[in-house]
Each structure stands twice: as C-alpha cells, then as structure tokens.
Amino acid sequence: MATANRPRLLVPGLLPRDPARETYRVSPGETTVVTLEPDDRLTVRDVHGAQRAALTVAGEDYEALELRAPGPAELFGPTSPAGTEETFRASRAVVVAVAAPSGDPVVEGGVPASDLQLEIRRATPRDDLEPALPDPLAEPRLDFQVDRASALAYDVSAGEYIQVIDVRGRQCSDFLAFNSGKLQQGVERGLDSTTTRSLMGNAYPGPGLFGKFYDADMEPLVEVVRDTVGRHDTFALACYAKYYEDMGYFGHVNCSDNFNAELLAYTIAPRRGWPALNFFYNTAFDASNLLVSDEPWSRPGDYVLLRAMTELVCLSSACPDDIDPANAWNPTEVHVRVYPVKERFSAAIAHRVTPDAEPKLTKKTGFDPRTSQLTSRVTEYNGYWLPTAYDNLGAVSEYWACRERAAIMDLSPLRKFEVVGPDAEALLQATVTRDVRRLADGQVVYTAMCNDTGGMIDDATIFRLHPTNFRFVGGGDYDGVWLREQSARLGLRAWVKESTDELHNVAVQGPASRDILRQLIWTAPTQTPFEELKWFRFAV
C-alpha cells in the first residue's frame, strides 16, 4: 500500500521523480566528478562488491567532507560485500571526484573491476524538474526542440546525421523525409514504407545490414545508425484529423495538419494523412491481425540516429495524441540534433538487463579487425556485432569445414562471470544442476541453471580455476543478476564479477582443430600439456 511519504512505482523501470535525489554511475577505470552544496549528502555504493573506490576533493578541501584523515580516501576493498556504502556530508560547497580503479587483468588471475554508484541527497531540492537532455554525440550543426503538439521542417545535407530524442520518455515523433534534388525537379519522393519493408524484409529497418529507408523509386533516403529503443511503426499514418473526429474530438490538433503547415514553404502538396516513420510508436499485430498500440517503450533520453543518404527536406513532430496510449496519455516535446558529415558514429542498438539498468550499446568484439577484412555481413547478437557468413564461402562451406577440417567462431558475446570467494562453490552448488563439488581444478562441466521450481534460466559451462575461483560462462547478462540475487538471499560470501569484455574468445572446432592449435599453444610445465588434454579439461 502506497503512503504519502513512500515512493510509489508508477512505471516499471522508471522511478518517481525526486527533486532531492541524483544518481551517477562510475564505470571501471573511470572517474565521475560531482558538485556538492552545503549539507548535501554523497553516498558511494559498491554495487557488486569487492571494488575499490578512490575519493578526492578539489583543492584538497577534505575537511569539507568531514573525512577522518586528510588526503584522498580509499573506500571498500577486496572483501567488501555487494551493496556496501559510505556516506559523506558536505559542510560547504565542494567538488568531489570518485574513481573506480581497474582490477587486475583476468587473464593474469585477477578479479575484474565493477561499477560504483553515487547517490546525492540535496539539502535544497532542485526547483527545475525538467529531465536533462543526453549530452550531444558531437558538436551539432542544428540543435532544436520540437514543442509538444507541433512539428518543424529542416534541411539536411547528404551524409549528415539526424538524432531524434525522446526527452521525457514514452513520446512518439513522426518523421518525414523528401529527396531535395527531386523536389527541385518538381518530383515529390518521400519515405515509402511499403517499398522499405519489401526491400529490407522487416517491419521497420534497424541498425545493421538491413537498415535503410527508401522512396518509391527504390532509392535510399536515410539509414538507421543507432536505435536505443527498437520499437517503432511504419504501418499507420501520422495522426490525422479524421481519427480524432471519429473518436468524437473535432478540431483536435494532429501531426498531419502540422506537417502540412510546415510544408507550405515547399512544393509539396498537403495530405489529409501523411505516411510517416513513426518513431517510438508502439504498435503490433495481434493473433486476429488487428493493428494494436500501447504505451511506447522509450525512456527519457532514448534516441534514434539516422544518416542522410542524399540531400533531404525533413520534418519531425511531437505527436499530440492524448486520447489513447500512443504517448502514454500525456504528449510532451522531442528534441532534434543534426551532426556534420565529418562525424563518425558506431552502429548500435541498446540493451537493458533489467528495467532500471543503464542501456548498453552494441559493441565490436576484439576479433573484428580481422573478421571485418573477410566479410561485411554482420548481425547484432547479444550486444555485439558478429559475422553471419564469410565472403566466397557461406554457410554450406563453413558447415563442411567444421565437419571435415576445422572452423573458427567468435563466441565473445557469451557472458563470463568470475565467481570467487570462500562460498563460491556453495553458490554454484545451489544454482546449477551439476554437482559442482566433484569438479577438480582444471575441469569444465556443462550444466543448467534453474530457479527454485526447476524452471530453466540458462545453460552454461563452469570452469574451476581454484578451490574458491570459478568461471561461469552463460548466454545472457541476467545470469549474473540471478547469481548475485541468490548469493544475497543465501547470505553467502561470494562475489560475482563480470569479465565478458576482458575475455573475448573464439572457438576452434572440427577434427583438425587440435592439430592446428598444437602449433600455436604453449602450456606451462605446471599445466596439463595441450596434447594430453581430455574432454572437459582446460589448461591456462
């Protein structure tokens, strides 16, 4: 039951706005700087445990935080439990920097570093509750707001980038683009959803190989470079007067009329309803083939980044629909930035492990510099770009190579977690179906990780590196979330630290794989020789 003094969950993953609370992330190997005012309280939290923190104060004004000793403060350590925190009160205005030192390299037997969280409780709550725009990706050429229930037109040069930002979250933005060169010839060619779906084979394009939007002449107008939401619409028109009239709302402002007003300056005929690329509009077809809609998935600061394939006349709207869930019943503004041709941005979509987690953009693996020389056909898999086929070979050739000789596969997206501590074995024994107690150092086992009722969470392999050190290799980020939750629930002294980005790996498989690797791999005398390794054994 909610009370007046207790925060109430309004939307999954979106906390109620608190004008006195701010949170910041400190990534491993990085430093976050914050400004405190008198009587503000700063809490530094070791999210996953066993992560050192270094706190310094600008101008060496350590007395302002009432530190017990002058000089930089070293917080936490290799045995600090997950969730450990320390709080400091500022007696006067001060600038504080908090660093999360990098851990020792995992390949050398170290424990990887993990995130810290900073939470600030302001003594004087902020008056401005406006959500902060995300930082520009580069220096923009255009940077403007599209007010709620309005639309704006703007010109974009070939090669420039268009970023459409949902400022407050759950707000649709309809997008039109016309080939400027053809307009000057008296020919109107804008985005054509049917042509685009036919050529791309998707309900709507996304970052990657099939990421372009076309006109009716099958010429590309824009390419999707980044998308932090992954849920849009290309089937419905931009909202139009007749929709509102049929619902009983005569004279309701609508995107199509707003577009017509902006297009008066161009040689483009008005329409009662504009076919548009409806960013953040959450639609789907149900089992009865009905087009249904719900509240958008977008959060504050989510965006789509496009690259113009030719000279364009573009229009963006902040949809005024307030009679259905399209804008979560509360239309707000959107923001648009246009970046110069000289800029370069990586192609990416965003993943969140849990509803309240920070989004993570798609990355390249450590083997991309070599694989990209062999193919340009890549797909997004589990947060990484991976090849789908190699030039002049293809799936059939690769299958027979693996069966008769050997094949190499980039398995970097598999999630690796170092499970360490005196209760590491007990944690794994409680969460997987194999008897982990029977594993010897240097042994691997394939297993299932299940919940308390036997429901499958993931399959995984477990490496035992030491009596109290294991490496858990699974398919998804949630594996780490589950292991940490069970460690806390059972009260175990075990730490689960992700090492995925430190352990990019390939698999060499096939009957000739051992002969190939024998020429490349050396094992120390303290390890089992490579030639003698048996099934489910490993050497370091």
Secondary structure, 3 states (H helix, E strand, C coil): CCCCCCCCCCECCECCCCCCEEEEEECCCCEEEEEECCCCEEEEEECCCCCCEEEEEHHHCHHHHCCCCCCCEEECCCCCCCCEEEEEECCCCEEEEEECCCCCCHHHCCCCCCCEEEEEECCCCCCCCCCCCCCCCCCCCEEEEECCCEEEEEEECCCCEEEEEECCCCCCEEEEEEEHHHHHCCCCCECCHHHHHHHHCCCCCCCCCCCEEECCCCCEEEEEEEECCCCCECCCECCCHHHHHHCCCCCCCCHHHHHHHHHHHCCCCCCCCCECEEECCEEEECCCCCEEEECCCCCCCCEEEEEECCCEEEEEEECCCCCCHHHCCCCCCEEEEEECCCCCCCCEEEECCCCCCCCEECEECCCHHHHCCCCCCEEEECCEEEECCCCCCCHHHHHHHHHHCCEEEECCCCEEEEEECCCHHHHHHHHECCCHHHCCCCEEEEEEEECCCCCEEEEEEEEEEECCEEEEEECCCHHHHHHHHHHHHHCCCCEEEECHHHCCCEEEECCCHHHHHHCCCCCCCCCCCHHHCCCCECCC
